[in-house]
């Protein structure tokens, strides 16, 4: 009956979808970068934890007098 007022509506809709898809793609890429950065931080923390757990512990010898501050591996301060 009547011709539509906007003859380029479909082309504009396609352009809009392409722009939204591009924006969503950028958001996904940024999110992946954040996840990758967080994963690197977790790996660094895990490496530090493993290193800390494999180092020998310095502990106090209970047979020595309390006045001395010498530490012997294998004994704790009792804290």
C-alpha positions as CSV (number, residue, x, y, z in Angstrom):
1,X,0.0,0.0,0.0
2,X,2.4,2.7,1.2
3,X,6.1,2.5,0.7
4,X,8.1,2.4,3.9
5,X,9.4,5.8,5.0
6,X,12.9,4.4,5.5
7,X,14.1,2.5,2.5
8,X,17.5,1.7,4.1
9,X,16.2,0.1,7.3
10,X,17.6,-3.3,6.6
11,X,21.1,-2.0,5.7
12,X,21.1,0.1,8.9
13,X,20.0,-2.9,10.9
14,X,22.9,-4.9,9.4
15,X,25.3,-2.1,10.3
16,X,23.9,-1.9,13.8
17,X,24.3,-5.7,14.3
18,X,27.9,-5.6,13.0
19,X,28.8,-2.7,15.3
20,X,27.3,-4.6,18.3
21,X,29.1,-7.7,17.3
22,X,32.4,-5.8,17.2
23,X,31.7,-4.3,20.6
24,X,30.9,-7.7,22.1
25,X,34.0,-9.1,20.5
26,X,36.1,-6.4,22.2
27,X,34.5,-7.1,25.6
28,X,35.3,-10.8,25.2
29,X,38.9,-10.1,24.3
30,X,39.3,-7.8,27.3
31,X,37.7,-10.4,29.6
32,X,40.1,-13.1,28.3
33,X,43.0,-10.7,28.9
34,X,41.8,-10.2,32.5
35,X,41.4,-13.9,33.0
36,X,44.9,-14.6,31.6
37,X,46.4,-11.9,33.9
38,X,44.6,-13.5,36.9
39,X,45.8,-17.0,36.0
40,X,49.4,-15.7,35.8
41,X,49.0,-14.2,39.3
42,X,47.6,-17.5,40.6
43,X,50.5,-19.4,39.1
44,X,53.0,-17.0,40.6
45,X,51.4,-17.3,44.1
46,X,51.3,-21.1,43.7
47,X,55.0,-21.1,42.8
48,X,55.8,-19.0,45.9
49,X,53.8,-21.3,48.1
50,X,55.6,-24.4,46.8
51,X,58.9,-22.7,47.4
52,X,58.0,-21.7,50.9
53,X,56.8,-25.2,51.8
54,X,60.0,-26.8,50.5
55,X,62.4,-24.6,52.4
56,X,63.8,-25.9,55.7
57,X,62.1,-24.5,58.8
58,X,64.4,-22.8,61.4
59,X,63.3,-23.9,64.9
60,X,64.5,-23.4,68.5
61,X,66.2,-26.3,70.4
62,X,64.3,-26.8,73.7
63,X,67.3,-28.3,75.4
64,X,69.2,-25.0,75.3
65,X,68.6,-22.2,77.8
66,X,65.9,-19.8,77.1
67,X,68.3,-16.8,77.2
68,X,70.1,-17.9,74.1
69,X,68.7,-16.9,70.7
70,X,70.4,-19.6,68.6
71,X,68.1,-21.5,66.3
72,X,68.5,-25.1,65.2
73,X,66.8,-26.7,62.2
74,X,64.1,-29.2,63.3
75,X,62.8,-27.3,66.3
76,X,60.0,-24.8,66.7
77,X,59.6,-21.8,68.9
78,X,56.4,-23.4,70.3
79,X,54.1,-20.6,69.1
